[in-house]
């Protein structure tokens, strides 16, 4: 659901910016200028850069579940600010908070999904994230076209509330609990994920314990140095940088997030 929420936030800009730049806008005292719109749009990336270095630490210290619940907080405040906005600075702060939420989502959700899913469906679930993101973007376009500015923001304001209410009942990931030597909680998590199949849960618990014992040093935390710890990790890091860099240089983000009616 966080994927859909971030997609809607990305799609919000395209139908809303023309309204904010028009004289009929009731959000700001005057029509927003191109410079103000640029700051509002860029604030998302600035917010993501500000919090991204801390996302890994939060995930490791607080756990995947608590960090996931925290995603809803900046998202909720962001849409609330959009509703009560009286000048464009409200919108800049709101988009900054969307950047916080997006960075937390991007760093946590793939980890959470991979750690709770079976190997046989892990790839499919990973593809589903991108599909849901694009559904969210399209939904943002449609909602922004059909509803007024305030109604649109009010509808989306309910999404983080629903997400928090549902995600609070999700289990912590078993591998995280095993790494923290919280075996009892890991067993309960596996029982939840395996639909109370005790034999399957015990089997996977033994596999996770063997994996952690052989491959994970639980005496230290994960840091930036782990990105260059071996050739395989370095290669994966470089591939990710090239792919994401290539995506951004195509102008994808500009096309999705901004209006082109200049």
N, C-alpha and C positions, 0 to 999 in steps of 0.2 A: 504493500500500500504506500510506503514511503516513495517508491519509484513513481507511482502514479501522481502523488502529491507534488513531487519535484517537476514532473512533466507539465502539470497544470501551471505551476509557477513560471516555467519557461514560456509556455504558450500565452500567459497573461499579457505579456508585453505587446505582442503584435496587434490585437484588437484595441488595447487600452491606450497606447501611446498617441494615436491620432486624436482621441478624445481629450487627453491631457494637453495636447498642443492647440486645441481649438478654444475659441472664446466662450463656448458653452460649458466648459469645464467648471464644476462646482467644487473641485478638490483643492485647487490653489487659487489665490486671489487674481492671478493673471495667467494667461496661457503660458505653458512651459516652453522655454527656448530649446533649441537643439543642444546647446551646451548643458543645460540642466538634465535633459533626457539622457545625454551621454553619461553623465555622472551617475544617474539613477541606474542605467543599464550596467555600467561597469562596476557598480558597488557589489554586485553578486560575486564577481571574480575576486574582488578585494577581500570580501568577507571569507570566502573559501580559503584564500591564501593565509589569512590571519589565524584561522583555527585549525587548518590541516595539520600543522606540526604536532598538535596536541591530541589529535584523534586516535592515533595508535596507542598513546599513553592512557587515554581514557578507556579504550577498549580492553587494555591489559589489566588496568588497576580496578576499574569499576565492573568489568565484565561486559559481555556482548549484550545481554538483556537490558541492563540499566542504561548503557550507552544508547541502545536502540530506543528506549523510552524517552531519553533526553532529546532525540531528534524532533519530537513533537513540540518542544518548548519554543525554540526560536521560530519555528514555522507558524505556530499559533500567534505569537506576539507580532510577527511580520504582517499577517493578514488583519489583525486587530488595528495595527498602525495605519494600514491602508484605508480602513473604514473611517477612522477618526481624523485622518490627515487634513490639515488646514494649510499646509505649504509643502513645497517639494522636498524639504529636508526630512519630513516624515517618511516620504517614499524612498529616499536614499537609505535611511536607516532600515526601513523595511526590507529593501533588497539586500542590504548588507547581512541581515539576519537570514534571509533565504540562502545566501552564500554559506553561512554557518551550517544550516540544515543540509544543504547539498553536499558539503564536504564530509559531514558526519555520515550521511547516507552512502556516499560513494566509497568511503573507507570501511564502513561496517557491514552493510547489507551483503555484498558478495562473500565476505568472510562468514557471516552468520549462516547464509544459505548453504555454503559449501560444507560447513561443520555440522549441520543437522541433517543433511540430505544423504541418501544412499548413493554410492558411486555410480550406479546404473542410470540415475536420473539427474545427476549433478549438472551435466552439460545442458540438458533441456531446461532446467531451472535457470541457469545462467543466461540462456537465450531469452527466456521469458522476461527477465529484467529489462532488457532493451526494448522488447515488444511493449511492455507495460509503460515504459517511459514515453514512447511515441504515442501510445493511446492517450496518455495524460496531456501531451502537447496538443494533440488534436482536440481533446476535450476543452482545453484552455481557449483554443480558437473559437470553438462553438459557443461556450458559455459567455465569452466576452462579446460575441456578436449578438446573442439572443437576449442577454440580461443587461441591466444597467450596471454601472461601475460598483455601486454599493451592494446590490443584490448578488452580483458575481462574487465579490469578496466575502459576503456573509455566507454564501453556500460553501465556499472553499474553507472558511473558518471552521466548519464542522469536521473536516477531514482529519486534522491532527487529534481532535478529541476522540473520534471514532478509532483512529489508529492506536492511541494510547490505551483506550479501554479494551481493545482486543489484544494488543501485544503484551500487556501486563500479565496475561495468562499463559504466554508462551514460555517454554523452558529455556534455561541457560544451555549453551552448547555443551555436550558431554566431554569433548576434547579439552575445552577450557577448564572444566571442573576437575578432570583427571590431572591436568597439568598443575592445578592448585592443590592437588591431593584431597579434594573434597569428594571422596569415592561414594559416599551415601547419596549425595545430591546427584552425582553423575548417574548412579543406578536409577534414581527416580526419573531423571531426564530421559534416559534411554527407554524406560518403561512407557513413558508418555509418547515418545516418538515411535516406538515399536508396537503401539496399541496394546500394551500390557502383555506382550509376548515375552515371558520371563526368560525362556531359553535363548531367544534371539538377543535379548538385552544383555544377558550374562556373557554370551559369546563375543558380542561387540565390545563390551567392557574389557574383557581380557585382551582383545586385539588392540584397543586404545592404550591400555596400560603397557603392553609390550612395545608399542610404537613410541610412546612418550619416554619410556626407559631407555630405548635404544637411540632415539634421534633428538630428543629435546632436553636442553640443559635448563632445568627448572630453578636453578640457583641464581639466574640472572634474567633481566628483562630484555625484551626485543628492542633494538635500537636501529638507527640509520646505518650503522656499520654492518648490519646483517644483509643489507642490499648488495654488499660486495664481499660476502664471506666465502663464496666459491664460484667457479666458472658458470655453473648452471643458473645460479641466482643472478649473476651479472648479465648473462645472456637474456634471461627473461625480463630483467629491468630495461635493457636496451631495446628489446622488441616492443615492450609496452610504451616506452618513450617515443619511438619512431611511429607506431600506429596512432597514438593519441595526437602527436604533433602533426602528422599528415592529415588527420581528421580536421583539426582546427585550421590548418592553412588552406583548406578547401573553401572556407567561408561558411561552413555549416552553422556555426553558432550565430553568426551575424544574420543569416537568413531566417533562423528559427526564432531568435529573441527580439529582433527589432522590426519596426515597420519600414517599408521601403518607399513610402510616399513622401519623398523629400522634394 
